[in-house]
Amino acid sequence: MSKNSYDVIIIGAGSIGNPTAFFLAEAGFKVLVLEQFASVGQGSNKAAIGGVRATHSDPAKINLCLQSIEVFSTWEQRYGDHIGWVQGGYSFVAYRDKEEQALKELLNIQKEYGLHIDWLDKDMLLEVIPSLNPEGLRGGTYSPHDGSASPLLSAAAFYRMATKHKAHYRFQEHVTAFEIKGNRVLSVQTDKGRYAADAIINAAGPWAREVSQMAKVDVPVTPDSHEAGVTEAVARFLTPMVVDMRPTSDSANYYFYQHDTGQLIFCITPHPSIWGTDRRETSIFLPQIARRMVNLIPRLQYLKVRRTWRGLYPMTPDGVPIVGKLPQLENFIFAVGMCGQGFMLGPGVGKVLTRLLKNELDRQDHRILDDLRPGRNFGGRGQEKLA
């Protein structure tokens, strides 16, 4: 194999590309990662707030995130890196009949896949989250096996282990073209060189569509801007990630948790969506989310906000990721459209792609890849109910 020839080239060193590089390199593949930024995790990854949950409504995402939780929760024990993992759980709270019914309906699906999640009535939920505003509270779901980790510490840990297993990263290098013959990509051209590989993985996040179009295929991924923020550190008083699904005229939902450091990290889903790649924070966000958070947990009014930022959610038409191959380009693999959940899906996706390239897919892997296949009918599937 020549110096510029690899088993796998991964485009993007973020939430998906970075753990995938580690698992592939660990499995013995010669891996090259091409990244437009100066280091790992500098795209959407560093804007992630760090939540990791398996309590989705989509079976493929449930299975992938169960694998991710296993990776995050055992990482320090296995590899020695502290990544800020806290198994504090998730709680979706309900103050209206609409949210209560939606959450209860999902429990059957979630329990079918072995998730540890239950509905807690008002008094039981207040035992888990004593600071919640009790007025009008109906209860909520609680999944104690979910958790959180630091996206930046995790990115550094995956990078350290990937390079330990001889994965090669090239930073500040932009993909400019692909050499294609028949139904295969032969090589990747960048602004600094040309590299050949047996398989190409598009893990370019918000830029996935642009990369795919260079290979003469299209993928329906459109970036959507979301803002987040972090407070000062305080003594721990909040265990789970709290999600409030009640929509307002300018937001669909919001969520927050207390990080390993004691800081609260929070994010909102804007309504309508803010399409495009603008990552400049706004003056609208903080008053918008502060009102909602303080109403939900009144003691939050005393916290000082240290910083806000804006990140990109690579969205698909049905709100579900796109993972796998198209027949017309058999060695070009999509790992895109994570819809703002790339951090929690990344290790699971990386493990499945590693088994795909090793030809060791099991029955569950086949179901995941069938559900997330690039050529599916995006109009025939509803948006996941829990964003």
C-alpha positions as CSV (number, residue, x, y, z in Angstrom):
1,M,0.0,0.0,0.0
2,S,1.5,3.4,-1.0
3,K,2.0,6.3,1.4
4,N,-1.1,8.0,0.2
5,S,-3.3,4.9,0.0
6,Y,-5.6,3.9,2.8
7,D,-8.2,1.3,3.7
8,V,-10.7,4.1,4.8
9,I,-10.8,7.8,4.4
10,I,-13.1,9.7,6.8
11,I,-14.2,13.2,5.9
12,G,-14.7,15.1,9.1
13,A,-13.2,14.8,12.6
14,G,-16.2,15.6,14.6
15,S,-18.8,13.7,16.6
16,I,-19.1,10.9,14.1
17,G,-15.8,10.9,12.2
18,N,-13.6,11.0,15.3
19,P,-15.0,7.9,17.2
20,T,-15.3,6.1,13.9
21,A,-11.6,6.7,13.2
22,F,-10.8,5.2,16.6
23,F,-12.9,2.0,16.2
24,L,-11.7,1.4,12.6
25,A,-8.0,1.9,13.6
26,E,-8.4,-0.3,16.6
27,A,-9.8,-3.0,14.3
28,G,-6.7,-2.8,12.2
29,F,-7.8,-0.5,9.3
30,K,-5.4,2.0,7.9
31,V,-7.4,5.2,8.4
32,L,-7.0,8.8,7.1
33,V,-9.2,11.6,8.5
34,L,-9.5,14.8,6.5
35,E,-10.6,17.8,8.5
36,Q,-11.1,21.4,7.3
37,F,-10.6,22.8,10.8
38,A,-7.4,23.0,12.9
39,S,-8.1,20.2,15.3
40,V,-10.8,17.6,16.2
41,G,-14.3,18.6,17.2
42,Q,-14.1,22.1,15.9
43,G,-17.3,22.0,13.9
44,S,-20.7,21.1,15.5
45,N,-19.0,18.9,18.1
46,K,-17.7,21.8,20.2
47,A,-21.2,23.4,20.2
48,A,-22.8,20.2,21.6
49,I,-24.1,20.4,25.2
50,G,-23.1,16.8,26.0
51,G,-26.3,14.9,26.6
52,V,-26.3,11.2,25.9
53,R,-29.6,9.3,25.9
54,A,-31.1,6.1,24.5
55,T,-34.6,7.2,25.3
56,H,-35.6,8.0,21.7
57,S,-38.8,7.0,19.9
58,D,-36.9,5.7,16.8
59,P,-35.6,2.1,17.1
60,A,-32.4,2.7,15.2
61,K,-31.5,5.6,17.4
62,I,-32.3,3.6,20.5
63,N,-30.0,0.8,19.5
64,L,-27.2,3.2,18.4
65,C,-27.3,5.2,21.6
66,L,-27.4,2.1,23.8
67,Q,-24.0,1.3,22.2
68,S,-22.8,4.8,22.7
69,I,-23.8,4.8,26.4
70,E,-21.8,1.6,26.9
71,V,-18.7,3.4,25.3
72,F,-19.0,6.6,27.3
73,S,-19.8,5.0,30.6
74,T,-16.8,2.6,30.5
75,W,-14.3,4.9,28.7
76,E,-12.4,6.1,31.7
77,Q,-12.1,2.5,33.1
78,R,-11.0,1.1,29.8
79,Y,-8.7,3.8,28.4
80,G,-7.9,6.1,31.3
81,D,-9.3,9.4,30.0
82,H,-11.7,11.5,32.2
83,I,-14.4,12.6,29.8
84,G,-16.8,14.1,32.3
85,W,-19.2,11.2,32.2
86,V,-22.1,11.5,34.7
87,Q,-25.0,9.0,34.6
88,G,-27.6,11.4,35.8
89,G,-30.4,10.3,33.6
90,Y,-33.0,12.3,31.6
91,S,-36.4,13.5,32.6
92,F,-39.1,14.8,30.2
93,V,-41.5,16.8,32.3
94,A,-45.2,17.3,31.7
95,Y,-47.4,20.2,32.7
96,R,-50.2,19.6,30.2
97,D,-52.3,16.6,29.1
98,K,-50.8,16.7,25.6
99,E,-47.2,16.1,26.8
100,E,-48.3,13.6,29.4
101,Q,-50.1,11.5,26.8
102,A,-47.3,11.7,24.3
103,L,-44.7,10.6,26.8
104,K,-46.9,7.7,28.1
105,E,-47.5,6.4,24.6
106,L,-43.8,6.3,23.9
107,L,-43.1,4.2,27.0
108,N,-44.4,1.0,25.3
109,I,-41.9,1.5,22.4
110,Q,-39.1,2.4,24.7
111,K,-39.6,-0.5,27.1
112,E,-39.9,-2.9,24.2
113,Y,-36.3,-2.2,23.4
114,G,-35.2,-2.8,27.0
115,L,-34.9,0.8,28.1
116,H,-34.9,1.6,31.8
117,I,-37.5,4.3,31.8
118,D,-40.7,4.9,33.8
119,W,-43.5,7.5,34.3
120,L,-43.2,9.2,37.7
121,D,-46.2,11.0,39.1
122,K,-45.8,14.5,40.5
123,D,-44.6,13.5,44.0
124,M,-42.2,10.9,42.7
125,L,-40.7,13.3,40.1
126,L,-40.2,16.0,42.8
127,E,-38.2,13.5,44.8
128,V,-35.8,13.2,41.7
129,I,-35.9,16.9,40.9
130,P,-36.9,18.8,44.1
131,S,-36.4,22.2,42.5
132,L,-39.1,21.8,39.9
133,N,-42.0,24.2,40.0
134,P,-44.8,22.0,41.5
135,E,-47.7,24.2,40.2
136,G,-49.5,22.3,37.5
137,L,-46.9,19.5,37.4
138,R,-48.4,16.2,36.2
139,G,-45.2,14.2,36.3
140,G,-42.7,13.0,33.8
141,T,-40.6,10.2,32.4
142,Y,-37.3,9.4,34.1
143,S,-34.5,7.3,32.5
144,P,-31.6,7.0,35.0
145,H,-29.3,5.1,32.7
146,D,-28.9,8.1,30.4
147,G,-26.2,10.7,31.1
148,S,-23.8,13.3,29.9
149,A,-20.2,13.8,29.0
150,S,-17.9,16.6,27.8
151,P,-17.8,16.9,24.0
152,L,-14.4,18.5,24.1
153,L,-12.8,16.0,26.5
154,S,-14.4,13.1,24.6
155,A,-13.1,14.4,21.2
156,A,-9.6,14.6,22.7
157,A,-9.9,11.1,24.1
158,F,-11.1,9.5,20.8
159,Y,-8.3,11.4,19.0
160,R,-5.7,10.2,21.4
161,M,-6.7,6.6,21.1
162,A,-7.2,6.8,17.3
163,T,-3.7,8.1,16.8
164,K,-2.4,5.5,19.2
165,H,-3.7,2.9,16.8
166,K,-2.0,4.7,13.9
167,A,-5.0,6.6,12.5
168,H,-3.6,9.6,10.4
169,Y,-5.3,13.0,10.7
170,R,-4.7,15.9,8.3
171,F,-6.1,19.2,9.6
172,Q,-6.9,22.4,7.7
173,E,-7.3,20.4,4.6
174,H,-10.4,20.9,2.4
175,V,-11.8,18.2,0.1
176,T,-12.2,19.6,-3.4
177,A,-13.0,16.7,-5.7
178,F,-13.4,12.9,-6.0
179,E,-11.9,10.6,-8.7
180,I,-14.8,8.3,-9.7
181,K,-14.7,5.3,-12.0
182,G,-17.9,3.3,-12.6
183,N,-19.6,3.0,-9.2
184,R,-16.6,3.5,-7.1
185,V,-14.6,6.4,-5.7
186,L,-10.9,5.8,-6.4
187,S,-9.4,8.8,-4.6
188,V,-10.1,12.0,-2.7
189,Q,-8.5,15.3,-3.9
190,T,-7.9,18.1,-1.4
191,D,-6.3,21.5,-1.6
192,K,-3.1,19.8,-0.4
193,G,-3.0,16.4,-2.0
194,R,-4.6,13.3,-3.4
195,Y,-5.4,10.1,-1.4
196,A,-6.7,6.7,-2.5
197,A,-8.9,4.4,-0.4
198,D,-11.0,1.3,-0.5
199,A,-13.9,3.1,1.3
200,I,-14.8,6.8,1.9
201,I,-17.0,7.9,4.8
202,N,-18.8,11.2,4.6
203,A,-19.0,12.4,8.2
204,A,-18.9,16.1,7.3
205,G,-21.8,17.2,9.5
206,P,-23.4,20.4,8.3
207,W,-21.3,20.3,5.2
208,A,-22.3,16.7,4.2
209,R,-24.4,17.8,1.2
210,E,-21.6,19.9,-0.2
211,V,-19.2,16.9,0.1
212,S,-21.7,14.5,-1.4
213,Q,-22.3,16.7,-4.4
214,M,-18.6,16.6,-5.2
215,A,-19.1,12.8,-5.6
216,K,-22.1,13.5,-7.9
217,V,-24.6,12.2,-5.4
218,D,-27.0,14.2,-3.2
219,V,-28.1,13.8,0.4
220,P,-30.9,15.9,1.9
221,V,-29.0,17.4,4.8
222,T,-29.6,21.1,5.7
223,P,-28.0,22.9,8.6
224,D,-30.2,24.5,11.2
225,S,-28.9,27.0,13.9
226,H,-29.4,26.4,17.6
227,E,-28.1,28.5,20.5
228,A,-26.8,27.2,23.9
229,G,-25.2,28.6,27.0
230,V,-23.4,27.8,30.2
231,T,-23.7,29.3,33.8
232,E,-21.2,29.7,36.6
233,A,-20.4,26.5,38.6
234,V,-22.5,25.9,41.7
235,A,-22.9,23.0,44.2
236,R,-24.8,20.1,42.6
237,F,-28.5,20.3,43.0
238,L,-29.8,18.8,39.7
239,T,-29.3,15.2,38.7
240,P,-31.0,14.5,35.3
241,M,-31.1,16.4,32.0
242,V,-34.5,18.2,32.1
243,V,-36.5,18.5,28.9
244,D,-39.6,20.7,28.6
245,M,-41.5,19.9,25.4
246,R,-44.1,22.7,25.7
247,P,-43.9,24.8,22.6
248,T,-44.2,28.6,22.5
249,S,-44.5,31.0,19.6
250,D,-40.7,31.2,19.2
251,S,-39.4,27.8,20.5
252,A,-40.4,24.2,20.2
253,N,-38.7,22.9,23.4
254,Y,-35.7,23.5,25.6
255,Y,-33.4,21.4,27.8
256,F,-30.6,21.7,30.4
257,Y,-28.6,19.8,32.9
258,Q,-25.9,20.3,35.5
259,H,-22.5,19.4,34.1
260,D,-19.7,17.4,35.8
261,T,-18.1,20.8,36.7
262,G,-21.2,22.1,38.4
263,Q,-22.2,24.5,35.6
264,L,-25.6,24.4,34.0
265,I,-25.6,23.9,30.2
266,F,-28.8,24.8,28.3
267,C,-30.1,24.8,24.8
268,I,-33.4,25.7,23.0
269,T,-35.0,24.5,19.8
270,P,-36.1,27.6,17.9
271,H,-39.4,27.9,16.1
272,P,-39.4,28.4,13.2
273,S,-36.1,26.8,12.3
274,I,-33.2,29.0,11.5
275,W,-31.8,27.5,8.3
276,G,-28.2,28.2,7.2
277,T,-24.7,28.2,8.6
278,D,-24.7,31.4,10.6
279,R,-23.1,30.6,14.0
280,R,-23.1,34.1,15.5
281,E,-24.9,34.2,18.8
282,T,-27.9,36.6,19.2
283,S,-29.3,39.0,21.8
284,I,-32.6,37.2,21.6
285,F,-31.6,33.8,23.0
286,L,-30.8,34.5,26.6
287,P,-34.0,36.4,27.5
288,Q,-36.0,33.8,25.6
289,I,-34.7,30.7,27.4
290,A,-34.2,32.4,30.8
291,R,-37.9,33.1,31.2
292,R,-38.7,29.5,30.5
293,M,-36.0,27.9,32.7
294,V,-36.7,30.2,35.7
295,N,-40.5,29.4,35.4
296,L,-39.6,25.7,35.5
297,I,-37.0,25.9,38.2
298,P,-37.3,29.2,40.1
299,R,-34.0,29.0,41.9
300,L,-32.2,29.3,38.5
301,Q,-32.9,33.1,38.7
302,Y,-29.9,33.4,40.9
303,L,-27.3,31.9,38.5
304,K,-25.0,34.0,36.4
305,V,-24.6,33.0,32.7
306,R,-20.9,32.9,31.6
307,R,-21.2,32.3,27.9
308,T,-23.6,31.6,25.0
309,W,-22.8,30.2,21.6
310,R,-24.5,28.9,18.5
311,G,-24.1,25.5,16.7
312,L,-25.5,23.8,13.6
313,Y,-27.9,20.8,13.6
314,P,-27.5,18.9,10.3
315,M,-31.2,18.1,9.7
316,T,-32.9,15.5,7.4
317,P,-36.5,15.8,6.1
318,D,-37.7,13.1,8.6
319,G,-35.5,14.0,11.5
320,V,-33.6,10.7,11.4
321,P,-29.9,10.2,10.4
322,I,-28.6,8.9,7.1
323,V,-26.2,6.0,7.4
324,G,-25.0,3.6,4.8
325,K,-24.4,3.3,1.0
326,L,-26.1,4.1,-2.2
327,P,-26.0,1.4,-4.9
328,Q,-24.6,3.8,-7.5
329,L,-21.5,4.5,-5.4
330,E,-20.8,1.3,-3.6
331,N,-17.7,2.4,-1.5
332,F,-19.0,5.9,-0.5
333,I,-20.6,5.6,2.9
334,F,-22.9,8.2,4.5
335,A,-22.7,9.0,8.2
336,V,-24.6,12.2,8.1
337,G,-27.8,14.1,9.1
338,M,-27.6,13.4,12.9
339,C,-30.1,16.2,13.5
340,G,-28.2,17.7,16.5
341,Q,-27.7,14.3,18.2
342,G,-24.3,13.5,16.6
343,F,-22.4,13.5,20.0
344,M,-24.7,10.9,21.5
345,L,-25.0,8.8,18.3
346,G,-21.3,9.0,17.3
347,P,-19.8,6.0,19.1
348,G,-22.7,3.8,18.2
349,V,-22.4,4.8,14.5
350,G,-18.7,4.2,14.6
351,K,-19.1,0.7,15.9
352,V,-21.7,-0.2,13.3
353,L,-19.6,1.2,10.4
354,T,-16.6,-0.7,11.7
355,R,-18.6,-4.0,11.6
356,L,-19.9,-3.0,8.1
357,L,-16.4,-2.6,6.7
358,K,-15.3,-5.8,8.5
359,N,-18.3,-7.7,6.9
360,E,-19.4,-8.6,10.4
361,L,-22.9,-7.1,10.6
362,D,-25.3,-8.8,12.9
363,R,-29.1,-8.8,12.6
364,Q,-29.5,-5.7,14.7
365,D,-26.9,-3.9,12.5
366,H,-28.8,-4.8,9.4
367,R,-32.1,-3.4,10.9
368,I,-30.3,-0.2,11.8
369,L,-28.8,0.3,8.4
370,D,-32.1,-0.5,6.7
371,D,-33.9,2.1,8.8
372,L,-31.3,4.7,8.1
373,R,-30.5,3.9,4.5
374,P,-29.7,6.9,2.2
375,G,-32.2,5.9,-0.4
376,R,-35.3,5.7,1.8
377,N,-38.6,7.5,1.3
378,F,-38.1,10.6,3.5
379,G,-41.7,11.6,3.1
380,G,-43.0,8.3,4.4
381,R,-41.7,8.7,8.0
382,G,-42.8,11.1,10.6
383,Q,-40.4,13.3,12.7
384,E,-39.3,11.7,15.9
385,K,-41.6,12.8,18.6
386,L,-38.8,13.6,21.1
387,A,-36.4,16.0,19.5
